[in-house]
Amino acid sequence: MNPFEYRNGELHVEDVRLSQIADQVGTPTYVYSRQALLDVYQRYVDALGDHPGTVCYAVKANSNLAVLNLLAEAGAGFDIVSGGELERVLKAGGKPEKIIFSGVGKTRDEIRRALEVGIACFNVESISEIDHLAEVAAECSKIAPISLRVNPDVDAKTHPYISTGLKQNKFGIGIQVAEEAYLYANSLPSLSVKGIDCHIGSQLTDVSPLLEACDRLLELHDRLVQQGIAISHLDLGGGIGVVYRDETLPSIADYFAQVKEKFGDRQLAIFCEPGRSIAANAGVLLTHVEYLKMTRHKNFAVVDAAMNDLLRPALYQAWQNIQPVLQAADDAEVKSWDIVGPVCESADFLGHDRELALQEGDLLAVMSAGAYGFVMSSNYNTRGRAAEVMVSGSRFQVVRQRESFADMIRGESVFAG
Ligand SMILES: *Cc1c(COP(=O)(O)O)cnc(C)c1O
């Protein structure tokens, strides 16, 4: 289902006109479709079928409480990368026993809190982290469930900034030394080895690197079993990529079918940590055109959303479709526009060379903005962060207020001398 479609020349999300949301809430505003979020989550659940395992939504893709609560109620687990994300999941009604904790830099305080609430598993990324975890668990008289995040040295063939499974990346424990690391972890009484984890990158449009990583993990699994180390789950890391433009993507069902086939008769649960694929195409960023600025070389449409609201174009040269909320008349003049924000950086653009018929005051929707959108926003240029809205059928609700000036300076003070 595409929740974003034109009806009578007007872009809707589910049964709500985007122009109505802009009128009532203002812009820039992120808008999420409840149905779209659930649909993709359900595709992962269906792909898992009756195989034991958990779909752990990667919270960092979109951590709004309404999104987390929706997925928690649907039965999702969660993959977190900070203590802040842990508190968000708990606040949103997520169950601690379905939380896995990833990330290269967990602090002792974060570890302590996660042990106290009783999360399902720590995905451990280094030998030093094994030691920290063992120490903190012993101090709290707990046994920490762990899997080691293995770096399988597989090229995910995605943007270098979101490629994480090569030996030059900071992530995980090298596959060559993983066996030794497992033997060491297994010897520590305050740790309990549960699984093997990897995450080789994001926005993968081909499953072959994922399957190659899976093969390497299974080889490691078999060696560990020979060493007497019991493993109960394999964690495949993030989900598959999404369509931003014209990408062709493997189906989630096919990917999982191939993984299960590789498992053979090994008794292993499947964990996965999809973020982008669940949230990206469930959201748009609404923005108004403030100024049209024509120069001899370029046409610029200056909009009220900027790189502080949506960083992906500036950070990854990412392409996201930009559509008018009201379709232009057939005879309206189409020109090539750079859609840019008001921030004082030349990297502040949302799209280059877009063929659109634009006028000042037009409302635009930046598509596929539900993942790695709001969560990466900042107050750069002292711009308050955007509002967030969730739509269900013909109803919508502000699920995060637009940030005010008072919000932005909360905690600041002038030096008293
Ligand atoms: C970012 C991340 C994910 C989510 O990846 P997507 O491509 O958004 O599905 C999963 N696991 C880990 C460890 C991550 O860092």
PDBQT file of the ligand as one rigid body, heavy atoms in Angstrom, charges set to zero:
ROOT
HETATM    1  C1  LIG A 501      21.609   1.569  12.169  1.00  0.00    +0.000 C 
HETATM    2  C2  LIG A 501      21.591   0.175  12.660  1.00  0.00    +0.000 A 
HETATM    3  C3  LIG A 501      20.546  -0.681  12.308  1.00  0.00    +0.000 A 
HETATM    4  C4  LIG A 501      19.421  -0.287  11.402  1.00  0.00    +0.000 C 
HETATM    5  O1  LIG A 501      19.788  -0.316  10.059  1.00  0.00    +0.000 OA
HETATM    6  P1  LIG A 501      18.719  -0.028   8.906  1.00  0.00    +0.000 P 
HETATM    7  O2  LIG A 501      19.484  -0.013   7.660  1.00  0.00    +0.000 OA
HETATM    8  O3  LIG A 501      18.104   1.289   9.230  1.00  0.00    +0.000 OA
HETATM    9  O4  LIG A 501      17.703  -1.127   8.957  1.00  0.00    +0.000 OA
HETATM   10  C5  LIG A 501      20.555  -1.956  12.845  1.00  0.00    +0.000 A 
HETATM   11  N1  LIG A 501      21.553  -2.371  13.671  1.00  0.00    +0.000 NA
HETATM   12  C6  LIG A 501      22.577  -1.564  14.026  1.00  0.00    +0.000 A 
HETATM   13  C7  LIG A 501      23.625  -2.074  14.927  1.00  0.00    +0.000 C 
HETATM   14  C8  LIG A 501      22.637  -0.277  13.535  1.00  0.00    +0.000 A 
HETATM   15  O5  LIG A 501      23.658   0.514  13.860  1.00  0.00    +0.000 OA
ENDROOT
TORSDOF 0
